[in-house]
Amino acid sequence: MLALIGDKWSAQVLVELGDGPRRFTQLERAIEGVSRRMLTLSLRNLERNGLITRTVYPDAPPRVEYATTALVEEIREPLEALGAWARRAGPAIVAARQAYDIRSPN
């Protein structure tokens, strides 16, 4: 079950959608470092697993919005806490990796 939300981008998508429905470009701008391809794959996977919905509006040009489902509501609080921890711990993790790589060249 953790694989459903545990990849690098899915959890960030779910946290971003926690503030309400978003369009693809809004998600792309909000999630630092995600490529269009990886965002597309993450959105498809989350939709396939029933964690988000994709709604197409018949505007010209068509407008597509993504939103979380009720399944995500049960895990929203832990996801947001994990996201906050990742933002705080990110610099320390990068520094630890760099120190490790210097000590242990492959």
Backbone bond lengths (Angstrom), bond angles and torsions (degrees), N, CA, C in turn:
res aa  C-N    CA-C-N  psi(-1)  N-CA   C-N-CA  omega(-1)  CA-C   N-CA-C  phi
1 M - - - 1.448 - - 1.525 111.40 -
2 L 1.322 116.43 -34.29 1.461 118.42 179.24 1.519 111.98 -63.30
3 A 1.307 117.35 -28.05 1.464 120.41 178.99 1.532 111.17 -63.96
4 L 1.317 117.82 -24.02 1.466 120.88 179.30 1.525 111.97 -64.77
5 I 1.332 116.15 -33.30 1.465 119.78 -176.61 1.513 112.51 -125.95
6 G 1.320 117.26 -1.85 1.455 120.48 -171.22 1.511 116.19 -87.42
7 D 1.324 118.34 -5.18 1.459 117.07 179.51 1.525 109.76 -74.59
8 K 1.293 115.47 170.74 1.462 121.83 -172.17 1.528 113.86 -56.95
9 W 1.320 117.84 -37.46 1.456 120.00 -171.63 1.515 114.19 -102.08
10 S 1.319 118.89 -31.25 1.469 120.94 -174.69 1.516 113.08 -59.39
11 A 1.321 116.82 -45.26 1.463 119.43 -179.88 1.525 110.52 -62.25
12 Q 1.330 116.52 -39.31 1.469 119.55 179.52 1.521 111.15 -67.26
13 V 1.326 116.95 -37.45 1.465 120.61 176.73 1.527 109.48 -61.98
14 L 1.327 116.89 -46.42 1.465 120.21 -178.21 1.522 111.56 -64.20
15 V 1.328 116.79 -39.82 1.465 119.44 178.18 1.527 109.88 -64.48
16 E 1.321 117.13 -44.21 1.466 120.87 179.41 1.529 111.03 -62.70
17 L 1.324 117.54 -39.42 1.461 120.72 179.28 1.523 112.09 -73.65
18 G 1.320 117.00 -9.94 1.460 120.62 177.33 1.517 112.91 -63.44
19 D 1.331 116.60 -21.20 1.460 121.04 178.78 1.526 112.20 -87.92
20 G 1.331 116.46 0.53 1.458 120.42 179.45 1.511 111.46 124.47
21 P 1.326 116.68 173.08 1.465 121.34 -178.23 1.525 111.85 -57.05
22 R 1.322 114.76 145.65 1.466 121.61 179.52 1.520 109.83 -137.33
23 R 1.320 114.79 152.02 1.455 120.92 172.55 1.522 108.42 -88.01
24 F 1.325 115.62 163.54 1.464 120.96 -177.13 1.521 111.63 -54.08
25 T 1.319 116.77 -49.11 1.467 119.48 -176.71 1.526 112.10 -65.72
26 Q 1.318 117.69 -31.26 1.466 120.56 176.07 1.526 110.07 -65.25
27 L 1.320 116.02 -43.08 1.460 120.15 177.52 1.526 110.76 -64.40
28 E 1.303 115.67 -43.73 1.465 121.01 -178.49 1.539 110.86 -59.59
29 R 1.311 116.78 -41.72 1.472 120.79 179.09 1.528 112.11 -71.46
30 A 1.320 116.78 -34.40 1.462 121.10 -174.68 1.526 113.41 -78.63
31 I 1.324 117.23 -26.59 1.463 120.97 -175.45 1.523 108.59 -102.20
32 E 1.299 115.06 100.47 1.462 121.48 -175.25 1.524 111.88 -63.06
33 G 1.335 115.30 127.86 1.455 120.73 174.15 1.518 115.62 91.06
34 V 1.310 118.77 -8.99 1.464 119.91 -178.36 1.529 109.71 -78.67
35 S 1.322 115.63 135.81 1.463 119.93 175.41 1.526 108.57 -86.29
36 R 1.322 115.64 161.89 1.465 120.26 178.10 1.528 110.09 -58.81
37 R 1.318 116.00 -41.71 1.458 120.57 -178.60 1.532 111.86 -63.47
38 M 1.332 116.46 -46.35 1.465 119.48 -178.85 1.531 111.31 -68.47
39 L 1.316 117.09 -35.85 1.459 119.63 176.84 1.527 109.91 -65.08
40 T 1.321 116.80 -43.36 1.467 120.87 177.61 1.513 111.11 -59.81
41 L 1.326 117.42 -46.67 1.471 120.96 179.90 1.527 111.33 -63.49
42 S 1.319 116.96 -41.80 1.466 120.52 179.16 1.519 111.29 -64.30
43 L 1.336 116.81 -44.06 1.464 120.11 179.16 1.524 111.22 -62.85
44 R 1.318 117.40 -43.18 1.470 120.54 178.49 1.523 111.22 -61.76
45 N 1.327 116.15 -43.24 1.466 120.36 -179.49 1.533 110.82 -64.91
46 L 1.321 116.83 -43.90 1.462 120.21 179.27 1.527 111.35 -64.96
47 E 1.320 116.48 -38.64 1.469 119.91 177.09 1.523 110.62 -66.62
48 R 1.312 116.61 -44.05 1.472 121.31 179.76 1.525 111.50 -57.96
49 N 1.325 116.59 -36.31 1.458 121.51 -177.88 1.523 113.73 -90.06
50 G 1.321 116.97 7.42 1.458 120.65 174.24 1.515 114.82 77.62
51 L 1.338 117.75 17.37 1.459 120.34 -178.53 1.519 113.18 -93.69
52 I 1.334 117.13 -21.58 1.461 120.83 174.50 1.522 109.21 -136.58
53 T 1.328 114.04 161.35 1.460 120.07 173.35 1.524 107.94 -114.52
54 R 1.310 115.19 153.19 1.465 122.74 176.53 1.524 106.15 -121.74
55 T 1.316 116.19 117.74 1.456 121.36 -178.32 1.526 109.31 -115.59
56 V 1.333 114.93 125.08 1.462 120.87 178.27 1.520 107.97 -102.86
57 Y 1.331 115.70 124.32 1.457 121.73 178.00 1.527 108.46 -100.12
58 P 1.344 117.59 136.94 1.468 120.82 -174.88 1.523 113.64 -79.84
59 D 1.316 116.45 45.57 1.462 120.62 176.00 1.525 108.66 -80.61
60 A 1.312 115.73 175.80 1.458 119.73 175.27 1.527 107.77 -121.36
61 P 1.309 120.28 108.92 1.467 127.33 -2.55 1.532 110.53 -73.84
62 P 1.348 116.45 162.48 1.471 119.96 -179.38 1.530 111.47 -55.93
63 R 1.314 115.53 141.30 1.471 122.32 178.98 1.522 107.35 -110.30
64 V 1.329 116.13 133.60 1.461 121.83 -179.91 1.526 108.38 -121.65
65 E 1.326 116.01 130.86 1.468 121.05 177.06 1.520 109.80 -124.29
66 Y 1.318 113.82 146.20 1.465 121.76 176.68 1.521 108.04 -114.31
67 A 1.338 115.86 141.75 1.460 121.52 179.36 1.519 108.84 -146.86
68 T 1.321 116.36 155.65 1.460 120.32 178.36 1.527 109.99 -78.38
69 T 1.320 115.20 157.86 1.464 121.91 176.36 1.524 109.15 -100.88
70 A 1.311 116.18 177.47 1.465 121.64 179.36 1.525 111.84 -61.61
71 L 1.320 117.50 -27.43 1.475 120.19 178.81 1.524 111.39 -59.16
72 V 1.304 116.94 -35.68 1.470 121.16 -177.03 1.521 111.11 -73.83
73 E 1.321 117.53 -28.67 1.461 120.36 -179.20 1.530 111.55 -55.42
74 E 1.312 116.83 -34.71 1.464 120.99 -178.71 1.527 112.65 -68.89
75 I 1.329 117.19 -24.45 1.468 119.69 -178.24 1.527 112.86 -114.03
76 R 1.320 117.48 6.10 1.468 120.66 -176.46 1.533 112.72 -57.52
77 E 1.313 117.82 -49.29 1.462 120.65 -176.50 1.532 111.77 -60.67
78 P 1.333 119.05 -49.08 1.473 118.04 177.07 1.530 113.07 -63.00
79 L 1.330 117.58 -35.97 1.467 120.72 177.89 1.521 111.18 -62.91
80 E 1.315 116.60 -44.83 1.457 119.86 -179.59 1.521 110.89 -66.16
81 A 1.334 117.08 -38.12 1.463 120.45 177.17 1.534 110.25 -64.74
82 L 1.312 116.55 -41.85 1.460 120.51 177.90 1.525 110.94 -63.69
83 G 1.321 117.28 -42.34 1.458 121.19 177.57 1.520 111.95 -61.51
84 A 1.326 117.19 -42.84 1.466 121.23 178.52 1.522 110.62 -64.31
85 W 1.328 116.78 -42.27 1.465 120.34 177.53 1.528 110.62 -61.73
86 A 1.333 117.17 -43.27 1.462 120.87 -178.72 1.527 110.68 -61.77
87 R 1.321 117.57 -39.86 1.470 119.93 178.16 1.527 111.22 -65.66
88 R 1.331 116.87 -40.48 1.470 120.34 179.19 1.525 111.68 -70.49
89 A 1.329 116.72 -41.12 1.463 121.30 -173.93 1.523 113.43 -84.31
90 G 1.319 117.72 -15.45 1.458 121.62 -175.77 1.521 114.77 -49.44
91 P 1.332 119.06 -52.84 1.466 119.26 -179.76 1.531 113.22 -60.77
92 A 1.320 117.76 -39.10 1.465 120.69 179.26 1.527 111.05 -66.69
93 I 1.316 116.64 -36.80 1.467 120.57 178.95 1.519 110.27 -67.97
94 V 1.324 117.01 -42.81 1.467 120.93 177.68 1.532 109.81 -60.72
95 A 1.325 116.69 -44.96 1.469 120.77 179.52 1.529 110.89 -62.97
96 A 1.317 117.70 -41.16 1.468 121.18 178.93 1.522 110.90 -64.10
97 R 1.314 117.52 -41.20 1.462 120.92 178.04 1.520 111.47 -63.10
98 Q 1.336 115.54 -43.85 1.458 119.64 179.84 1.529 111.05 -63.07
99 A 1.327 116.53 -43.61 1.471 120.64 178.56 1.528 110.54 -63.14
100 Y 1.307 116.92 -41.17 1.471 120.85 178.72 1.523 110.71 -63.51
101 D 1.334 115.89 -45.64 1.462 120.36 -178.70 1.524 111.91 -62.41
102 I 1.325 117.48 -35.11 1.461 121.02 177.72 1.526 110.41 -67.78
103 R 1.328 116.61 -42.08 1.472 121.31 -179.23 1.508 113.13 -73.59
104 S 1.324 117.31 -31.12 1.461 121.67 -171.99 1.525 111.50 -127.17
105 P 1.333 117.50 68.21 1.469 118.02 178.97 1.522 111.24 -66.09
106 N 1.306 116.23 140.04 1.488 120.24 -179.31 1.487 110.09 -100.45
